[in-house]
Amino acid sequence: MTTSAPFKSDFALLDVKAGRKALAKRIAKGERIPVVIRGTICGQWSRDDGTSIEFEIGVSSVEEVKPA
């Protein structure tokens, strides 16, 4: 069962190791790639800048979603 989180975000950073060059080429061509990212918020990455705080996410999986 999932529930809505009591916090909101409109972006995330993803550190890509394997497949990074091929992904960079796709992005350079203007492709937008829908994905589902699963992970765990495991630490605070930055200090509060008055607008937001960045958090570290340990990614357990990334799945590319095929457009319908």
C-alpha positions as CSV (number, residue, x, y, z in Angstrom):
1,M,0.0,0.0,0.0
2,T,1.3,3.5,-0.8
3,T,0.3,6.8,0.6
4,S,1.0,10.4,-0.3
5,A,4.1,11.7,1.3
6,P,3.8,14.8,3.6
7,F,6.5,16.6,1.5
8,K,6.7,17.7,-2.1
9,S,9.4,18.0,-4.8
10,D,9.5,18.8,-8.4
11,F,12.9,17.5,-9.4
12,A,15.5,14.8,-8.5
13,L,19.2,14.2,-9.5
14,L,20.2,10.8,-10.8
15,D,23.9,9.8,-10.8
16,V,24.3,7.5,-13.8
17,K,27.2,5.1,-13.9
18,A,26.5,2.2,-16.4
19,G,25.0,3.4,-19.7
20,R,25.8,7.0,-19.1
21,K,27.3,7.8,-22.6
22,A,24.4,6.2,-24.4
23,L,21.9,8.1,-22.2
24,A,23.8,11.4,-22.8
25,K,23.5,10.9,-26.6
26,R,19.8,10.3,-26.3
27,I,19.3,13.4,-24.2
28,A,21.6,15.4,-26.6
29,K,19.2,14.5,-29.5
30,G,16.3,16.1,-27.4
31,E,14.8,12.8,-26.3
32,R,12.8,12.9,-23.1
33,I,12.9,9.5,-21.3
34,P,10.0,8.6,-18.9
35,V,11.3,6.6,-16.0
36,V,10.2,5.2,-12.6
37,I,12.8,5.6,-9.9
38,R,12.6,3.6,-6.7
39,G,14.9,4.3,-3.8
40,T,15.3,5.4,-0.2
41,I,15.9,8.9,1.1
42,C,18.9,8.2,3.2
43,G,20.5,11.5,4.1
44,Q,20.5,15.3,3.8
45,W,22.6,16.5,0.9
46,S,22.5,20.3,1.3
47,R,21.5,22.9,3.8
48,D,18.3,24.8,3.7
49,D,18.7,27.7,1.3
50,G,15.4,29.3,2.2
51,T,13.6,27.6,-0.6
52,S,14.5,23.9,-0.4
53,I,16.8,21.2,1.1
54,E,18.3,18.5,-1.2
55,F,18.3,15.0,0.1
56,E,20.4,12.0,-0.9
57,I,18.5,9.1,-2.4
58,G,19.9,5.5,-2.6
59,V,18.4,4.3,-5.8
60,S,17.4,0.6,-5.8
61,S,16.1,0.6,-9.4
62,V,15.3,2.7,-12.5
63,E,12.9,1.5,-15.1
64,E,12.3,3.1,-18.5
65,V,8.6,3.4,-19.2
66,K,7.5,2.7,-22.7
67,P,5.2,5.4,-24.1
68,A,1.6,4.2,-24.7
